[in-house]
């Protein structure tokens, strides 16, 4: 059974694509740890793209701080998932990252379409992992 079987619209996420690729490589459903690790690396890179596009935004210091905090949260969640699996703690860390990033777009007046798209994609990926952790920890 796929770790993403309970996630609505999962077929349109990087995490779902990653799961499909891992399945093709290993001929078995991948472990949450493998999908999360790759997805969180993707998310961290996407946030870096968003931050670099916003270099001329007067709120760049605030944007950079939130992006750095989010990247640290993604790294911590990846480690928690690798060491302990699908836990409420990992889910909580990821939920916090998602909330912070959602608030970033409005609070820092981020309007560049590339930045908005990158942050929105990261929020969607993180939310997909939170849902997967929720189904994996039951």
Backbone as numpy.savetxt, mean C-alpha at the origin, in Angstrom:
# Nx Ny Nz CAx CAy CAz Cx Cy Cz
-7.02 -21.57 -1.98 -7.87 -20.39 -1.98 -6.98 -19.15 -1.98
-7.34 -18.20 -2.79 -6.57 -16.97 -2.94 -6.75 -16.06 -1.73
-5.67 -15.37 -1.34 -5.77 -14.45 -0.21 -6.64 -13.25 -0.55
-6.90 -13.02 -1.83 -7.68 -11.88 -2.25 -9.10 -12.25 -2.66
-9.52 -13.47 -2.37 -10.83 -13.91 -2.83 -11.96 -13.08 -2.24
-11.77 -12.49 -1.08 -12.83 -11.71 -0.45 -12.75 -10.22 -0.71
-11.86 -9.77 -1.54 -11.69 -8.34 -1.77 -12.45 -7.90 -3.02
-13.32 -6.95 -2.85 -14.05 -6.41 -3.99 -13.09 -5.62 -4.87
-13.23 -5.77 -6.16 -12.43 -5.04 -7.16 -10.95 -5.34 -7.08
-10.54 -6.43 -6.48 -9.12 -6.75 -6.34 -8.45 -6.96 -7.69
-9.23 -7.34 -8.69 -8.61 -7.61 -9.99 -8.01 -6.36 -10.62
-8.32 -5.20 -10.07 -7.80 -3.95 -10.62 -6.70 -3.35 -9.75
-6.04 -4.15 -8.95 -4.98 -3.63 -8.10 -3.65 -4.26 -8.46
-2.60 -3.57 -8.10 -1.26 -4.11 -8.29 -1.10 -5.39 -7.48
-1.68 -5.41 -6.28 -1.58 -6.59 -5.42 -2.17 -7.82 -6.10
-3.31 -7.66 -6.76 -3.93 -8.78 -7.47 -3.05 -9.22 -8.64
-2.49 -8.27 -9.35 -1.57 -8.61 -10.44 -0.37 -9.37 -9.90
0.17 -8.88 -8.79 1.32 -9.53 -8.15 0.97 -10.96 -7.76
-0.21 -11.14 -7.18 -0.63 -12.48 -6.78 -0.68 -13.40 -8.01
-1.22 -12.90 -9.10 -1.32 -13.68 -10.34 0.07 -14.08 -10.84
0.99 -13.13 -10.81 2.36 -13.42 -11.28 3.05 -14.44 -10.38
2.90 -14.29 -9.06 3.50 -15.26 -8.12 2.90 -16.64 -8.34
1.59 -16.68 -8.57 0.92 -17.95 -8.81 1.50 -18.62 -10.06
1.71 -17.83 -11.10 2.28 -18.38 -12.33 3.70 -18.89 -12.09
4.47 -18.18 -11.30 5.84 -18.59 -11.03 5.93 -19.83 -10.14
5.09 -19.88 -9.14 5.19 -20.94 -8.14 4.11 -22.00 -8.27
3.20 -21.82 -9.24 2.14 -22.78 -9.50 1.32 -23.11 -8.25
1.20 -22.15 -7.39 0.39 -22.28 -6.18 0.06 -20.88 -5.70
-0.99 -20.75 -4.94 -1.32 -19.43 -4.41 -0.19 -18.92 -3.54
0.24 -17.69 -3.76 1.36 -17.16 -2.97 0.95 -16.88 -1.53
1.94 -16.80 -0.70 1.70 -16.45 0.70 1.47 -14.94 0.79
0.70 -14.56 1.76 0.43 -13.15 2.00 1.74 -12.37 2.12
2.73 -12.96 2.76 4.01 -12.28 2.97 4.65 -11.89 1.64
4.58 -12.79 0.65 5.19 -12.51 -0.65 4.47 -11.38 -1.37
3.15 -11.45 -1.37 2.36 -10.42 -2.05 2.52 -9.07 -1.34
2.46 -9.09 -0.02 2.58 -7.85 0.74 3.94 -7.20 0.53
5.00 -7.99 0.56 6.34 -7.44 0.39 6.48 -6.73 -0.95
6.05 -7.36 -2.01 6.15 -6.76 -3.33 5.23 -5.56 -3.47
4.02 -5.68 -2.96 3.05 -4.59 -3.05 3.52 -3.37 -2.27
4.09 -3.58 -1.09 4.53 -2.46 -0.27 5.76 -1.78 -0.86
6.61 -2.53 -1.55 7.74 -1.91 -2.26 7.21 -1.03 -3.40
6.21 -1.54 -4.11 5.57 -0.77 -5.18 4.99 0.53 -4.60
4.27 0.40 -3.49 3.62 1.56 -2.87 4.65 2.60 -2.46
5.76 2.16 -1.89 6.80 3.09 -1.47 7.37 3.85 -2.67
7.59 3.14 -3.76 8.09 3.79 -4.98 7.09 4.77 -5.57
5.81 4.40 -5.55 4.77 5.29 -6.06 4.70 6.57 -5.24
4.88 6.44 -3.93 4.87 7.64 -3.07 6.06 8.54 -3.39
7.19 7.94 -3.70 8.36 8.74 -4.06 8.10 9.53 -5.34
7.40 8.90 -6.29 7.02 9.60 -7.53 6.12 10.78 -7.20
5.12 10.55 -6.36 4.20 11.63 -5.98 4.94 12.78 -5.33
5.87 12.47 -4.44 6.62 13.52 -3.74 7.50 14.30 -4.71
8.13 13.61 -5.65 9.03 14.31 -6.58 8.25 15.22 -7.52
7.03 14.84 -7.89 6.20 15.68 -8.75 5.77 16.95 -8.01
5.66 16.86 -6.70 5.20 17.99 -5.89 6.35 18.89 -5.42
7.51 18.76 -6.01 8.69 19.51 -5.56 8.45 21.03 -5.50
7.59 21.55 -6.35 7.34 22.99 -6.36 6.13 23.40 -5.53
5.48 22.45 -4.90 4.32 22.74 -4.05 4.81 23.45 -2.80
4.19 24.56 -2.41 4.62 25.27 -1.20 4.53 24.41 0.06
3.75 23.36 -0.01 3.58 22.44 1.13 4.55 21.26 1.07
5.63 21.36 0.30 6.52 20.22 0.06 7.09 19.64 1.36
7.37 20.47 2.34 7.92 19.95 3.60 6.90 19.04 4.28
5.65 19.46 4.30 4.59 18.64 4.90 4.36 17.38 4.08
4.38 17.51 2.76 4.20 16.36 1.87 5.32 15.35 2.09
6.55 15.84 2.12 7.70 14.96 2.32 7.64 14.23 3.65
7.19 14.94 4.69 7.09 14.33 6.01 6.06 13.20 6.02
4.90 13.44 5.42 3.86 12.41 5.37 4.33 11.23 4.52
4.97 11.51 3.39 5.46 10.43 2.52 6.50 9.60 3.25
7.43 10.24 3.93 8.46 9.51 4.69 7.83 8.68 5.80
6.88 9.26 6.51 6.19 8.52 7.57 5.44 7.32 6.98
4.78 7.53 5.84 4.05 6.44 5.18 5.01 5.35 4.73
6.14 5.73 4.15 7.13 4.74 3.71 7.66 3.95 4.91
7.88 4.62 6.02 8.33 3.91 7.23 7.24 2.94 7.71
5.98 3.36 7.64 4.88 2.49 8.01 4.78 1.28 7.10
4.99 1.49 5.80 4.96 0.38 4.85 6.08 -0.62 5.14
7.25 -0.11 5.47 8.38 -0.98 5.82 8.09 -1.77 7.09
7.55 -1.07 8.09 7.21 -1.74 9.36 6.14 -2.81 9.13
5.12 -2.49 8.36 4.06 -3.46 8.09 4.61 -4.67 7.35
5.49 -4.43 6.39 6.10 -5.54 5.66 6.85 -6.47 6.61
7.61 -5.89 7.53 8.33 -6.69 8.51 7.40 -7.44 9.45
6.34 -6.77 9.89 5.37 -7.44 10.77 4.71 -8.62 10.07
4.33 -8.42 8.81 3.68 -9.49 8.06 4.66 -10.64 7.83
5.91 -10.31 7.49 6.91 -11.36 7.27 7.18 -12.16 8.53
7.25 -11.48 9.67 7.59 -12.17 10.91 6.40 -12.82 11.61
5.22 -12.19 11.51 4.09 -12.66 12.31 2.86 -13.02 11.49
2.88 -12.77 10.18 1.74 -13.10 9.34 0.64 -12.06 9.42
-0.57 -12.51 9.12 -1.73 -11.62 9.09 -2.19 -11.33 10.51
-1.77 -10.20 11.03 -2.10 -9.84 12.41 -2.86 -8.52 12.44
-3.64 -8.31 13.49 -4.32 -7.02 13.64 -3.33 -5.85 13.73
-2.15 -6.08 14.27 -1.15 -5.02 14.37 -0.70 -4.56 12.98
-0.40 -5.49 12.10 0.00 -5.14 10.74 -1.14 -4.40 10.04
-2.34 -4.88 10.24 -3.52 -4.24 9.65 -3.67 -2.82 10.17
-3.45 -2.63 11.45 -3.56 -1.31 12.07 -2.52 -0.34 11.51
-1.29 -0.80 11.35 -0.23 0.03 10.79 -0.61 0.46 9.37
-1.08 -0.49 8.57 -1.45 -0.19 7.19 -2.67 0.74 7.12
-3.63 0.55 8.02 -4.80 1.43 8.05 -4.39 2.86 8.37
-3.42 3.01 9.27 -2.90 4.34 9.60 -2.23 4.99 8.41
-1.46 4.22 7.66 -0.81 4.74 6.45 -1.88 5.21 5.46
-2.89 4.39 5.26 -3.96 4.73 4.33 -4.67 6.02 4.74
-4.97 6.15 6.02 -5.65 7.35 6.52 -4.79 8.59 6.34
-3.51 8.48 6.69 -2.60 9.62 6.54 -2.49 10.07 5.09
-2.39 9.10 4.18 -2.25 9.45 2.77 -3.53 10.04 2.20
-4.67 9.53 2.63 -5.94 10.11 2.18 -6.06 11.56 2.61
-5.66 11.84 3.83 -5.71 13.22 4.35 -4.69 14.12 3.67
-3.58 13.55 3.23 -2.51 14.34 2.61 -3.01 15.11 1.39
-3.80 14.49 0.56 -4.23 15.13 -0.69 -4.96 16.43 -0.42
-5.81 16.44 0.57 -6.57 17.65 0.89 -5.75 18.63 1.71
-5.10 18.14 2.74 -4.38 19.02 3.66 -3.24 19.78 2.98
-2.55 19.13 2.07 -1.40 19.78 1.42 -1.76 20.38 0.06
-3.04 20.39 -0.26 -3.52 20.95 -1.52 -2.81 20.33 -2.72
-2.70 19.00 -2.69 -2.09 18.27 -3.80 -3.14 18.16 -4.91
-2.83 18.75 -6.06 -3.78 18.74 -7.16 -3.19 18.20 -8.46
-1.88 18.03 -8.51 -1.25 17.51 -9.72 -1.82 16.12 -10.01
-2.33 15.89 -11.21 -2.97 14.60 -11.52 -2.05 13.39 -11.30
-0.77 13.54 -11.59 0.17 12.43 -11.38 0.28 12.11 -9.90
0.41 13.13 -9.08 0.52 12.93 -7.63 -0.76 12.35 -7.05
-1.89 12.92 -7.45 -3.17 12.44 -6.95 -3.36 10.98 -7.34
-3.05 10.65 -8.57 -3.19 9.28 -9.05 -2.28 8.33 -8.27
-1.02 8.73 -8.06 -0.07 7.87 -7.35 -0.52 7.62 -5.91
-0.92 8.68 -5.23 -1.35 8.53 -3.83 -2.63 7.70 -3.76
-3.55 7.95 -4.66 -4.81 7.20 -4.68 -4.55 5.71 -4.94
-3.64 5.40 -5.85 -3.29 4.00 -6.12 -2.68 3.35 -4.88
-1.81 4.08 -4.20 -1.20 3.53 -2.99 -2.26 3.27 -1.93
-3.18 4.21 -1.74 -4.26 4.02 -0.77 -5.07 2.77 -1.13
-5.39 2.60 -2.40 -6.15 1.42 -2.83 -5.38 0.13 -2.59
-4.08 0.13 -2.86 -3.26 -1.07 -2.63 -3.18 -1.41 -1.15
-2.96 -0.38 -0.35 -2.87 -0.59 1.10 -4.21 -1.10 1.64
-5.31 -0.52 1.17 -6.62 -0.97 1.62 -6.88 -2.42 1.19
-6.40 -2.81 0.01 -6.55 -4.21 -0.44 -5.77 -5.14 0.49
-4.59 -4.73 0.91 -3.81 -5.55 1.84 -4.47 -5.63 3.21
-5.03 -4.53 3.66 -5.76 -4.53 4.95 -6.90 -5.55 4.87
-7.63 -5.55 3.76 -8.72 -6.50 3.60 -8.19 -7.93 3.55
-7.07 -8.15 2.87 -6.48 -9.49 2.79 -6.01 -9.96 4.17
-5.45 -9.06 4.94 -5.01 -9.41 6.29 -6.22 -9.77 7.14
-7.30 -9.04 6.95 -8.52 -9.32 7.69 -9.06 -10.72 7.41
-9.00 -11.13 6.13 -9.48 -12.47 5.80 -8.45 -13.53 6.16
-7.18 -13.15 6.16 -6.13 -14.12 6.47 -5.95 -14.39 7.95
-6.44 -13.47 8.79 -6.24 -13.63 10.24 -7.41 -14.31 10.91
-8.41 -14.68 10.14 -9.59 -15.33 10.74 -9.44 -16.82 10.76
